[in-house]
Amino acid sequence: MNKFLISSFCAVMATVVTAGAAPSPDLIARIHFVGAGQIFADTNSAAFTNLFCSAEAQSLREQTLNKLSHFPYTWFKERIAPGASDGADQLRPLLDDMLKSEWFLKIRDTTNGAPETALAIRLNTARAQLWQENLAGVLQSWTHLPAGKTSNGWWLKKDLPPNLIRFERHGDWVVIDCGQNELLLGNEILKLFFKTRIATAETNWLTADLDWPRLAQWFLPLKEFDFPKIELQFVGRDGDLWSNGKFTLAQPLSPLEKWRMPTNVIHQPLVSFTAVRGIGPWLERQSWAQPYEIQPLPDQFFIWALPQVPIQTYAAVPVLYATNALAQLDAKLSASLVNHSQDLFFPSIKTEMTNGQISWHGLPLIAPFVRTLHEPAGDFLFGGFFPNTPRSQALTPELFQQLGTPNLVYYHWEITAERLKELLQLTQLMLLMTWHKQLDANSAAGKWLNHVGPTLGNSITEVMRTAPNELIFTRKAPGGLTAIELVALANWLEAPNFPGCDLRLPPHPLKPRRPHMPGASAAPAPALPTLPH
């Protein structure tokens, strides 16, 4: 579950960053943020202020920035002089400016053994002086080296890479450059970026260009997530937050198969619907999915949710022969349960396959299942957490028209306020069952979700294939994020080791358990905590 939440939030971050100019060959990352000051001045800022400016949002922001102020010391601890303070008190006020002010960040690859990073941020005289003094103080404490003074700032040369750091003030801009043996980006930002800004007015609130594979070479934790090159844009429009951009894949997508949707089990009313195709090659590379993969690997996926019961979430995948696919899945699930039974919170969990259905027993509140399904569109594996209600209303023609869009790869629609309530119930239960830390309803992130959730309306996301290795996506949403992304974000921000994401609780004190045998009495399940509503 923790990897799922991390991956979900990484998907969130992918939807709020994007690119402006054409990337240079050595580019690793480029991000431009116009700052909260400019956003508030925008006539389309209502959605932004609703999401991020309430008392609950301010409390969450303070908590998050306080945590982040300690992170640089943790990240570079092995290179910091023994006995140095973490510098959090000096770094913390600078993070406020990263939210309020306009800034531009660029990272480039080099041949000198370390990437070069430059940050340009617009500050008034008092804040620029604060940055100059606080950063110099932190670096001197960490390196035990004095910073050499210049007419408009300072520089520091040290032994460990990156060995050069330069701080300069240019009018109302501060430029910080960090690299190995040479510093080029600071001047490049001043000459090219500001010239571009004069020639073309910036309308996006946040833009960036991320070469994720190259970024992961320098920042190893990012290797866990298989993301391509990303170019995206984020801006407010007509009361919603809009994001759009492009994904450039390392390998081309396989030809898209015709949609195969199980129309007999999907019915109205819906609170969310997701359809994706062309995912087979991607799934094959995911380590978390490999223990459960069946052959041939499914290439399409459908997920939907109903409003009657919070746990009425269902999924279906087209397969070649449903009976054979279910037998494969049963064998892999059984092996996984045996291998990981000591890690589960509930000792009574077991699976059983009868009459073309896999069922899970020993779980509270839910009755997960996966069964074979035969429809006009072919064979499927169909699963959920609660019995499906009888079909009452047929799907709308608009949905079929949407899936008829040429080269559509991904489509997601939801009533975010309703879906968020459902997912909070479902994810809390899943976290509890898998021995992970649950989101506390009284935490800063829990209170923020409670406040913002009821204000969120419909969200629509579309991804189109425009070239064999290129995907273009668009999203319109009142909060910019989908329900699952909001839940993932909240759990991440409350993780004990944020900005890491280890949600595990301490090891269970019980002795190793024998596998549960049929007929044995099951241990009573603990009561669920109060969940956000």
VMD Tcl script that draws the C-alpha trace (Angstrom):
set ca {
  {0.00 0.00 0.00}
  {2.83 2.42 0.76}
  {4.28 1.99 -2.74}
  {0.82 2.47 -4.19}
  {0.37 5.75 -2.30}
  {3.83 6.96 -3.30}
  {3.15 6.08 -6.94}
  {-0.22 7.80 -6.78}
  {1.30 10.98 -5.41}
  {4.06 10.88 -7.96}
  {1.26 10.81 -10.52}
  {-0.20 13.82 -8.75}
  {3.06 15.71 -9.02}
  {3.24 14.79 -12.67}
  {-0.06 16.61 -13.20}
  {1.07 19.90 -11.73}
  {4.42 20.51 -13.41}
  {5.27 21.34 -17.04}
  {7.58 22.76 -19.66}
  {7.96 26.04 -21.48}
  {10.77 26.32 -24.02}
  {12.30 23.46 -26.00}
  {14.58 21.35 -23.78}
  {18.36 21.46 -24.23}
  {20.28 18.16 -24.63}
  {21.76 18.31 -21.11}
  {18.52 19.34 -19.37}
  {17.48 17.27 -16.34}
  {14.78 19.52 -14.90}
  {13.31 22.98 -15.38}
  {10.49 24.39 -13.23}
  {8.93 27.86 -13.17}
  {6.43 28.93 -10.47}
  {4.84 32.37 -10.69}
  {4.29 32.56 -6.93}
  {1.17 32.81 -4.78}
  {1.24 36.61 -5.06}
  {0.67 36.50 -8.83}
  {-1.87 33.69 -8.54}
  {-3.98 35.67 -6.07}
  {-3.98 38.58 -8.51}
  {-5.37 36.31 -11.25}
  {-9.15 36.56 -11.77}
  {-9.21 32.73 -12.02}
  {-7.67 32.14 -8.58}
  {-10.90 31.02 -6.84}
  {-10.17 27.29 -7.18}
  {-6.63 27.77 -5.89}
  {-7.68 29.80 -2.87}
  {-10.44 27.33 -2.00}
  {-7.95 24.46 -1.99}
  {-4.92 26.05 -0.35}
  {-5.95 29.14 1.64}
  {-8.32 27.93 4.38}
  {-7.26 27.72 8.02}
  {-6.94 23.94 7.59}
  {-4.72 24.39 4.54}
  {-2.54 26.91 6.38}
  {-2.09 24.49 9.29}
  {-1.08 21.70 6.89}
  {1.26 24.06 5.05}
  {3.01 25.07 8.29}
  {3.45 21.46 9.33}
  {4.80 20.46 5.92}
  {7.28 23.33 5.67}
  {8.49 22.68 9.21}
  {9.23 19.08 8.22}
  {10.93 20.12 4.98}
  {13.24 22.53 6.81}
  {14.95 19.54 8.45}
  {15.24 17.55 5.21}
  {18.42 19.10 3.66}
  {20.43 18.13 6.73}
  {19.06 14.58 6.59}
  {19.77 14.32 2.85}
  {23.38 15.56 3.09}
  {24.16 14.29 6.60}
  {27.05 12.08 5.50}
  {28.78 15.10 3.94}
  {28.14 17.55 6.78}
  {30.80 18.32 9.38}
  {30.28 16.45 12.68}
  {28.49 18.43 15.37}
  {26.82 20.88 12.96}
  {23.20 21.85 13.61}
  {20.57 20.88 11.06}
  {20.02 24.53 10.09}
  {16.23 24.15 10.17}
  {15.66 27.45 11.99}
  {17.57 29.33 9.29}
  {16.09 27.43 6.34}
  {12.46 27.51 7.51}
  {11.71 31.20 6.69}
  {13.18 30.72 3.20}
  {10.57 28.08 2.41}
  {7.81 30.66 2.90}
  {9.32 32.66 0.04}
  {9.30 29.56 -2.20}
  {5.49 29.62 -1.92}
  {4.91 33.36 -2.09}
  {7.49 34.46 -4.66}
  {8.18 33.77 -8.31}
  {11.09 31.41 -8.91}
  {12.81 29.44 -11.62}
  {14.82 26.21 -11.08}
  {17.04 24.46 -13.59}
  {19.21 21.32 -13.31}
  {21.59 20.26 -16.07}
  {23.79 17.24 -16.63}
  {27.56 17.75 -16.70}
  {30.74 15.77 -17.33}
  {32.21 16.82 -13.96}
  {30.74 14.12 -11.75}
  {27.79 16.10 -10.37}
  {24.80 17.92 -11.89}
  {24.64 21.71 -11.79}
  {21.60 23.31 -10.16}
  {20.56 26.97 -10.27}
  {17.66 28.70 -8.55}
  {16.51 32.25 -9.34}
  {13.92 33.77 -7.00}
  {12.33 37.23 -6.94}
  {12.77 38.86 -3.50}
  {12.61 42.34 -2.02}
  {15.72 43.78 -0.39}
  {14.93 42.59 3.14}
  {14.15 39.01 2.10}
  {17.18 38.88 -0.21}
  {19.38 39.95 2.71}
  {17.81 37.23 4.88}
  {18.55 34.58 2.23}
  {22.11 35.81 1.87}
  {22.83 35.66 5.63}
  {20.93 32.46 6.45}
  {22.32 30.36 3.60}
  {25.87 31.52 4.28}
  {25.44 30.68 7.97}
  {24.07 27.19 7.28}
  {26.78 26.33 4.76}
  {29.58 27.61 6.98}
  {28.21 25.50 9.84}
  {27.95 22.40 7.68}
  {31.37 22.73 6.02}
  {33.39 24.67 8.64}
  {34.54 26.77 5.69}
  {34.17 30.55 5.38}
  {32.24 31.96 2.42}
  {34.19 34.38 0.25}
  {32.41 37.71 -0.22}
  {31.71 39.39 -3.56}
  {30.21 42.77 -4.41}
  {26.70 41.27 -4.80}
  {26.82 38.09 -2.72}
  {29.23 35.29 -1.80}
  {30.78 32.05 -3.04}
  {31.96 28.87 -1.34}
  {34.52 26.32 -2.57}
  {34.77 23.00 -0.75}
  {36.24 19.55 -1.27}
  {33.19 17.31 -1.73}
  {31.03 17.52 -4.87}
  {29.35 19.72 -5.80}
  {32.31 21.85 -4.78}
  {31.18 25.32 -5.93}
  {28.24 27.33 -4.55}
  {27.58 30.94 -5.57}
  {25.02 33.42 -4.24}
  {24.37 36.60 -6.25}
  {21.83 39.42 -6.20}
  {20.74 41.02 -9.48}
  {18.16 43.74 -8.92}
  {15.10 42.12 -7.35}
  {16.34 38.61 -8.15}
  {18.56 36.27 -6.13}
  {20.46 33.60 -8.09}
  {21.97 30.57 -6.34}
  {24.22 28.33 -8.45}
  {25.68 25.00 -7.33}
  {27.98 22.77 -9.39}
  {31.25 20.92 -9.78}
  {34.27 23.00 -10.93}
  {32.14 25.30 -13.13}
  {28.98 27.38 -12.77}
  {27.11 28.22 -15.97}
  {23.39 28.01 -15.25}
  {23.06 31.17 -13.19}
  {24.13 33.41 -16.05}
  {22.08 31.35 -18.50}
  {18.94 31.90 -16.44}
  {19.57 35.64 -16.28}
  {20.24 35.98 -20.00}
  {17.72 33.57 -21.52}
  {14.85 33.17 -19.08}
  {14.31 36.84 -18.32}
  {14.70 37.76 -21.98}
  {11.98 35.21 -22.79}
  {9.72 36.58 -20.07}
  {9.97 40.06 -21.54}
  {9.10 38.78 -25.03}
  {6.24 36.47 -24.04}
  {3.91 36.94 -21.09}
  {3.67 33.90 -18.78}
  {0.08 32.73 -18.33}
  {0.65 29.37 -16.60}
  {0.90 29.26 -12.84}
  {3.39 26.38 -12.81}
  {5.46 24.99 -15.67}
  {8.24 22.44 -15.80}
  {10.16 19.99 -17.93}
  {11.40 16.84 -16.15}
  {13.65 14.20 -17.68}
  {12.66 11.64 -15.06}
  {15.08 8.83 -16.08}
  {18.07 11.20 -15.91}
  {16.77 12.80 -12.73}
  {16.58 9.33 -11.14}
  {20.25 8.73 -11.97}
  {21.21 11.53 -9.59}
  {18.39 11.17 -7.06}
  {18.25 7.41 -6.54}
  {14.92 7.17 -4.63}
  {13.18 8.30 -7.82}
  {14.28 5.10 -9.60}
  {11.48 3.24 -7.85}
  {8.96 5.00 -10.09}
  {8.94 4.24 -13.80}
  {8.08 7.66 -15.23}
  {9.12 9.02 -18.65}
  {10.09 12.54 -19.69}
  {7.36 14.91 -18.56}
  {6.24 18.29 -19.90}
  {3.15 19.74 -18.21}
  {1.26 22.98 -17.49}
  {-0.96 24.07 -14.61}
  {-3.29 27.10 -14.51}
  {-6.67 28.28 -13.21}
  {-9.53 28.73 -15.66}
  {-13.32 29.15 -15.31}
  {-13.31 28.21 -11.63}
  {-11.33 25.00 -12.20}
  {-7.66 24.03 -12.13}
  {-6.52 22.90 -15.57}
  {-3.43 20.82 -16.31}
  {-2.13 19.56 -19.61}
  {1.13 18.34 -21.03}
  {3.09 15.61 -22.74}
  {4.80 12.34 -21.80}
  {7.68 11.20 -24.02}
  {8.17 7.44 -23.66}
  {11.50 5.62 -23.93}
  {9.81 2.90 -25.99}
  {6.82 3.23 -28.33}
  {3.41 1.97 -27.30}
  {2.15 -1.21 -28.88}
  {-0.81 -0.78 -31.29}
  {-3.98 0.09 -29.39}
  {-6.58 -2.65 -29.28}
  {-10.26 -1.87 -29.67}
  {-11.97 -1.12 -26.35}
  {-13.53 -4.19 -24.70}
  {-15.84 -2.92 -21.96}
  {-18.08 -5.16 -19.79}
  {-21.27 -3.20 -20.37}
  {-23.58 -5.62 -18.55}
  {-22.01 -5.17 -15.10}
  {-21.31 -1.42 -15.33}
  {-24.43 0.62 -14.73}
  {-25.69 3.96 -13.48}
  {-25.57 5.77 -11.15}
  {-21.78 6.15 -11.11}
  {-19.55 8.35 -8.97}
  {-16.41 7.48 -10.95}
  {-15.33 5.64 -14.09}
  {-11.84 4.88 -15.39}
  {-10.75 3.18 -18.60}
  {-7.17 2.59 -19.73}
  {-5.60 0.59 -22.56}
  {-2.07 -0.10 -23.79}
  {-0.82 -0.78 -20.23}
  {0.53 -4.31 -20.78}
  {4.20 -3.38 -21.44}
  {4.17 -0.94 -18.51}
  {2.68 -3.50 -16.11}
  {5.27 -6.05 -17.16}
  {8.04 -3.76 -15.84}
  {6.45 -3.05 -12.44}
  {8.03 -5.05 -9.63}
  {4.94 -4.65 -7.41}
  {2.70 -6.20 -10.10}
  {4.94 -9.08 -11.21}
  {3.95 -11.53 -8.41}
  {0.32 -11.34 -9.58}
  {0.70 -11.19 -13.37}
  {-1.22 -13.62 -15.54}
  {-0.42 -14.63 -19.11}
  {-1.19 -13.29 -21.60}
  {-0.89 -10.01 -19.72}
  {-4.09 -7.88 -19.84}
  {-3.76 -4.68 -21.86}
  {-6.94 -2.90 -20.71}
  {-8.42 -2.03 -17.32}
  {-11.76 -0.62 -16.15}
  {-12.57 0.71 -12.65}
  {-15.86 2.22 -11.50}
  {-17.66 3.05 -8.27}
  {-21.30 3.29 -7.23}
  {-22.79 5.66 -4.64}
  {-25.01 3.31 -2.62}
  {-22.29 1.82 -0.37}
  {-18.85 3.42 0.23}
  {-16.99 0.21 -0.66}
  {-18.79 -0.43 -3.96}
  {-15.69 -0.13 -6.11}
  {-15.25 -2.61 -8.96}
  {-12.68 -3.49 -11.62}
  {-12.64 -5.59 -14.78}
  {-9.86 -6.67 -17.16}
  {-10.40 -8.33 -20.55}
  {-8.67 -11.73 -20.79}
  {-8.40 -14.40 -23.45}
  {-9.89 -17.28 -21.41}
  {-11.44 -16.27 -18.10}
  {-11.31 -19.73 -16.46}
  {-7.61 -20.17 -17.21}
  {-6.81 -16.58 -16.13}
  {-8.64 -17.06 -12.81}
  {-6.74 -20.29 -12.10}
  {-3.42 -18.49 -12.70}
  {-4.44 -15.62 -10.44}
  {-5.57 -17.99 -7.67}
  {-2.22 -19.78 -7.65}
  {-0.30 -16.51 -7.45}
  {-2.51 -15.02 -4.76}
  {-2.21 -18.16 -2.66}
  {1.58 -18.10 -2.95}
  {1.70 -14.43 -2.04}
  {-0.54 -14.92 1.00}
  {1.66 -17.76 2.28}
  {4.86 -15.77 1.73}
  {3.57 -12.63 3.43}
  {1.09 -13.97 5.99}
  {3.31 -12.92 8.90}
  {3.16 -9.31 7.71}
  {-0.65 -9.10 7.71}
  {-2.53 -7.53 10.59}
  {-5.30 -10.13 10.54}
  {-4.15 -13.74 11.03}
  {-7.41 -15.21 9.71}
  {-7.19 -14.01 6.08}
  {-7.42 -16.79 3.52}
  {-8.54 -17.22 -0.08}
  {-10.85 -19.79 -1.56}
  {-11.74 -20.53 -5.19}
  {-15.09 -22.17 -5.90}
  {-17.54 -22.01 -8.81}
  {-15.43 -19.65 -10.90}
  {-14.80 -17.15 -8.09}
  {-11.93 -16.32 -5.73}
  {-13.15 -15.08 -2.35}
  {-11.30 -13.64 0.62}
  {-12.43 -14.62 4.12}
  {-11.55 -13.24 7.54}
  {-11.77 -9.54 6.65}
  {-13.95 -6.98 8.45}
  {-16.73 -5.11 6.61}
  {-15.71 -6.18 3.11}
  {-15.99 -9.37 1.07}
  {-13.44 -9.09 -1.78}
  {-13.92 -11.32 -4.79}
  {-12.64 -11.94 -8.31}
  {-14.74 -14.03 -10.67}
  {-15.01 -14.98 -14.30}
  {-17.31 -12.91 -16.47}
  {-18.58 -13.68 -19.96}
  {-19.94 -10.72 -21.92}
  {-20.65 -9.83 -25.56}
  {-17.26 -8.12 -25.64}
  {-15.49 -11.33 -24.52}
  {-14.12 -12.86 -21.33}
  {-13.20 -10.79 -18.26}
  {-11.94 -11.09 -14.73}
  {-14.32 -9.03 -12.60}
  {-13.67 -8.09 -8.98}
  {-14.75 -5.83 -6.16}
  {-15.00 -5.36 -2.40}
  {-18.77 -5.77 -2.10}
  {-21.45 -7.61 -4.09}
  {-22.51 -5.74 -7.20}
  {-26.06 -4.38 -7.17}
  {-28.45 -5.41 -9.96}
  {-28.37 -3.33 -13.08}
  {-30.82 -0.46 -12.76}
  {-29.90 2.17 -15.37}
  {-27.98 1.70 -18.61}
  {-24.81 3.65 -19.29}
  {-25.21 6.99 -21.03}
  {-24.45 7.30 -24.77}
  {-21.93 10.04 -23.93}
  {-19.63 7.51 -22.26}
  {-19.54 5.30 -25.36}
  {-18.93 8.38 -27.51}
  {-16.02 9.34 -25.27}
  {-14.40 5.93 -25.60}
  {-14.89 6.21 -29.34}
  {-12.41 9.09 -29.49}
  {-9.52 8.00 -31.77}
  {-6.24 7.19 -29.99}
  {-7.75 7.64 -26.50}
  {-5.49 5.78 -24.05}
  {-6.90 6.85 -20.68}
  {-10.18 8.36 -19.54}
  {-11.24 9.18 -15.98}
  {-14.37 10.91 -14.74}
  {-15.51 11.32 -11.13}
  {-17.63 13.35 -8.76}
  {-14.64 14.08 -6.57}
  {-16.51 14.99 -3.37}
  {-18.44 11.69 -3.42}
  {-15.48 9.58 -4.53}
  {-13.25 11.09 -1.84}
  {-15.63 9.96 0.93}
  {-15.64 6.43 -0.48}
  {-11.89 6.20 -0.90}
  {-11.19 7.44 2.60}
  {-13.25 4.56 3.96}
  {-11.69 2.01 1.63}
  {-8.05 3.09 1.93}
  {-8.25 3.36 5.72}
  {-9.48 -0.22 5.84}
  {-6.77 -1.42 3.44}
  {-4.05 0.35 5.43}
  {-5.33 -1.25 8.62}
  {-5.41 -4.74 7.12}
  {-1.89 -4.50 5.68}
  {-0.27 -3.26 8.87}
  {0.28 0.32 7.69}
  {-0.26 3.61 9.44}
  {-3.74 5.00 8.86}
  {-4.51 8.64 8.22}
  {-5.60 10.29 11.48}
  {-8.84 12.22 10.99}
  {-7.57 14.79 13.51}
  {-4.21 15.28 11.79}
  {-3.53 18.42 9.78}
  {-3.98 16.53 6.50}
  {-7.12 14.78 7.74}
  {-8.75 18.06 8.73}
  {-7.76 19.59 5.38}
  {-9.44 16.75 3.47}
  {-12.55 17.08 5.60}
  {-12.72 20.79 4.83}
  {-11.96 20.78 1.12}
  {-13.68 17.52 0.14}
  {-17.33 18.70 0.05}
  {-16.40 21.64 -2.22}
  {-15.04 19.49 -5.06}
  {-17.12 18.79 -8.15}
  {-16.55 16.82 -11.35}
  {-13.05 15.94 -12.53}
  {-12.24 14.81 -16.09}
  {-8.85 13.49 -17.28}
  {-8.01 12.37 -20.82}
  {-4.78 10.97 -22.28}
  {-4.34 10.66 -26.06}
  {-1.62 8.98 -28.09}
  {-0.30 11.50 -30.62}
  {2.78 9.53 -31.74}
  {4.09 5.99 -31.09}
  {6.13 7.25 -28.11}
  {4.15 10.39 -27.19}
  {1.10 10.92 -24.98}
  {-0.80 14.21 -24.54}
  {-3.03 14.67 -21.53}
  {-5.56 17.23 -20.23}
  {-7.41 17.56 -16.94}
  {-10.13 19.86 -15.64}
  {-10.92 19.66 -11.92}
  {-12.05 22.09 -9.19}
  {-9.17 20.97 -6.96}
  {-6.68 20.00 -9.65}
  {-6.40 16.52 -8.16}
  {-8.55 13.41 -8.22}
  {-9.85 11.72 -5.08}
  {-7.19 9.00 -5.03}
  {-4.49 11.62 -5.52}
  {-5.84 13.71 -2.64}
  {-5.86 10.66 -0.35}
  {-2.33 9.72 -1.43}
  {-1.14 13.29 -0.89}
  {-2.63 13.44 2.61}
  {-1.07 10.11 3.61}
  {2.30 11.18 2.22}
  {2.30 14.51 4.04}
  {1.51 12.70 7.31}
  {4.12 9.96 6.81}
  {6.48 9.72 9.83}
  {9.57 10.12 7.66}
  {8.17 12.71 5.21}
  {9.29 13.53 2.53}
  {9.95 9.81 2.48}
  {6.88 7.58 2.62}
  {7.30 4.66 5.02}
  {3.78 4.12 6.37}
  {4.59 0.91 8.26}
  {3.82 0.54 11.94}
  {6.33 -1.14 14.30}
  {6.56 -4.95 13.90}
  {3.63 -6.85 15.35}
  {4.53 -8.26 18.80}
  {2.73 -11.56 18.22}
  {4.75 -14.72 17.67}
  {4.86 -16.19 14.13}
  {1.54 -17.79 13.31}
  {0.76 -21.06 11.63}
  {-1.27 -20.84 8.42}
  {-5.00 -20.72 9.17}
  {-6.63 -24.10 8.63}
  {-10.22 -24.62 7.47}
  {-12.53 -24.91 10.43}
  {-10.22 -23.08 12.84}
  {-11.70 -20.20 14.77}
  {-10.77 -16.79 13.40}
  {-9.33 -14.07 15.63}
  {-11.77 -11.20 16.13}
  {-11.04 -8.20 13.91}
  {-10.27 -4.92 15.71}
  {-12.76 -2.10 15.36}
  {-12.08 0.52 12.72}
  {-11.10 3.98 13.95}
  {-13.28 6.98 13.29}
  {-12.80 8.05 9.68}
  {-13.08 11.48 8.08}
  {-16.57 12.17 6.67}
}
mol new
graphics top color blue
foreach p $ca { graphics top sphere $p radius 0.5 }
foreach p [lrange $ca 0 end-1] q [lrange $ca 1 end] { graphics top cylinder $p $q radius 0.2 }
display resetview
